[in-house]
Amino acid sequence: MNALYRPRDGRWIAGVCAGLGLRFGLSANVVRLLFVLSCLLPGPQFVVYLVLWAMMPNGDRTGARSY
């Protein structure tokens, strides 16, 4: 499995969904759709997104590449 990072290409807002999609072998659009659907439920989705945005490194800083 790939390391968890935010790729430079394919990101919309911060690249969190694109990074999660690369990490778990899913399309970034599928992860985005799941996130939007999860926002219909009560919970801390936006807080988790912001924490991931702050904690996930950029792809160019780690030397990671998207395959």
C-alpha positions as CSV (number, residue, x, y, z in Angstrom):
1,M,0.0,0.0,0.0
2,N,1.1,3.6,-0.6
3,A,1.8,6.0,2.2
4,L,-0.9,8.5,3.1
5,Y,-0.2,11.9,1.4
6,R,-2.0,14.6,-0.5
7,P,-1.0,14.4,-4.2
8,R,-0.3,17.6,-6.1
9,D,-2.5,16.5,-9.1
10,G,-6.1,15.5,-8.8
11,R,-6.9,17.6,-5.8
12,W,-9.9,19.8,-5.6
13,I,-9.8,21.6,-2.3
14,A,-7.0,20.2,-0.2
15,G,-6.3,16.8,-1.7
16,V,-7.5,14.8,1.3
17,C,-10.0,12.7,-0.7
18,A,-7.5,12.2,-3.5
19,G,-4.9,11.0,-1.0
20,L,-7.3,8.7,0.8
21,G,-8.4,7.3,-2.6
22,L,-4.7,6.6,-3.5
23,R,-4.1,5.0,-0.2
24,F,-7.0,2.6,-0.3
25,G,-7.1,1.9,-4.0
26,L,-10.3,3.9,-4.7
27,S,-11.1,6.6,-7.1
28,A,-10.9,10.1,-5.7
29,N,-14.5,10.7,-6.9
30,V,-15.8,7.8,-5.0
31,V,-14.1,9.1,-1.8
32,R,-15.6,12.5,-2.5
33,L,-19.0,11.1,-3.0
34,L,-18.8,9.1,0.3
35,F,-17.7,12.2,2.1
36,V,-20.6,14.2,0.8
37,L,-23.0,11.5,1.6
38,S,-21.6,11.2,5.1
39,C,-22.2,14.9,5.7
40,L,-25.9,14.1,5.6
41,L,-25.4,12.1,8.9
42,P,-24.6,13.8,12.2
43,G,-21.0,13.7,13.2
44,P,-17.7,15.5,13.1
45,Q,-16.9,15.0,9.3
46,F,-15.7,18.5,8.7
47,V,-13.5,18.4,11.8
48,V,-11.9,15.1,10.6
49,Y,-11.4,16.6,7.2
50,L,-9.6,19.6,8.6
51,V,-7.4,17.4,10.9
52,L,-6.5,15.2,7.9
53,W,-5.7,18.3,5.9
54,A,-3.4,19.6,8.6
55,M,-1.7,16.2,9.2
56,M,-1.3,14.7,5.7
57,P,1.9,15.9,4.0
58,N,2.0,17.2,0.5
59,G,3.2,14.7,-2.2
60,D,6.0,17.0,-3.4
61,R,7.5,17.4,0.1
62,T,7.7,13.7,0.8
63,G,9.0,12.7,-2.6
64,A,5.9,10.5,-3.1
65,R,4.5,9.9,-6.5
66,S,1.0,9.1,-7.6
67,Y,0.8,5.9,-9.7
